[in-house]
Amino acid sequence: MQATDAFHFPRGFLWGTATSSHQVEGQQANNDWWAAEEQGGMIYKNQRSGPACDWWNRAEEDFDRMADLGHRTHRLSIEWSSIQPKPDRWDLGALDRYVEMISGLRERDIEPMVTLHHFTNPIWVAERGGWANENIIPLFQKYVERVVRRLSDQVTLWCTINEPMVLVSQGMMLGLWPPGKRDFSMARRAAINLARAHAVAYHTIHDIDDRAQVGLAKHMVVWNPDHIWLPTDHLVARLFNFISNHIFLRAITQGVVRLPGTRPIRIDRARGTLEWLGVNYYQRYRVGLRMRQMLQSLIPGLSGEFLYRGTRPDHPQGPGTWGEFHPRGLYESLGSLMRYGVPLYVTENGIPSQDDGPRVRFLINHLHQLWNAIQDGFPVQGYYHWSLLDNFEWAEGYNPLYRFGLIEVDFETQQRRVRESGQTYGQIAQANAITRDTVGRFAPDLDSHLFGGNHRS
Ligand code: GAL
């Protein structure tokens, strides 16, 4: 094969997928999402997660599929509400099951990355105010300590918290997820508590195992000005970028939160609590300021939404308000994290799509940008596709438009079928390269785009 016929990745690069407990395990009757599902009103067609992918009973069958497809790592999460269903009750059997799962991964030479918090809280924690109440921090610490003591001999890669800013904005600013609030001061308190909880978890993990590698998964969005020639649109894009992408990371790397117009808030022991950083990258939005609406909003009774967030109709995009698919944004997001000076992982990247064709192209185009990033010296160590298999997609429930799996799941029968995208990804993982053969077989229309020009390889 000629040099230009493949984009090779560094030796030892980790290829895998990501899942989270509530989305795959099933029967999570002790967490706040389950409670919201029971109550109704928040989820697509009032669906309930129910058995999900039944991982509590059959994860190992899917671990076999990962191994067959050449995956070398998997990111999964531990369910706090299973380990500690009540304040004074620790379920050691549940902890044993996680030990078993993680051994199952190791037996198949799949490196586990373990997330300690992926959106869900035990109901009893939610009832005490959840992340908005600072008392959650010592509670979270106790849970982390239990889990890490039990799993540290098998786990090196720890991810403390998944997408803290998404949790805060969906749950406490937009009211779309539990706890279903639209309360800015609550959201602010929760964000600060999440940063503190990350720091506490970091130190707790290191007190138990000084070889541990601790990081977190940060959702990164590309915010572009809607009108390239309007300075106000640029300003809005910069503001969104700062708030959604960087405030939290600044807090945990510098140990202080600085919000425009407010006094700095110290985050105890947070400074330098990252050994790696994970990027969850999905979409781009165009943003800007609508002057007419802004003026209207100054006139009582005539209010208008003056901050615009949208997409270009002619650009490939996801369902609803998902945003645009923009492969170059993966490169840009990774690049923007270089300032934190730690190794990077892509901890999630995927596409909501009922059809698999777009997923194959999404995958190849994004992995090509990942390759470009590595060529340019970005220290990316691994890539976790979201997701291994179709699963319960939060407020979208089992909406067929929000299928993310490399493996299709029939939720009636629990049958699995590896999609073409799963085979594509398997070939890339096994070759540790995007080869011209793989592209020719699964997405021939991309051949000239990827291999036609003078690409480095
Ligand atoms: C992420 C989240 C995952 C998954 C994915 C697809 O924000 O961490 O749990 O739902 O989005 O929407």
Residues whose N, C-alpha, C, O or C-beta is under 5 A from the ligand:
A	BS01	GAL	S20
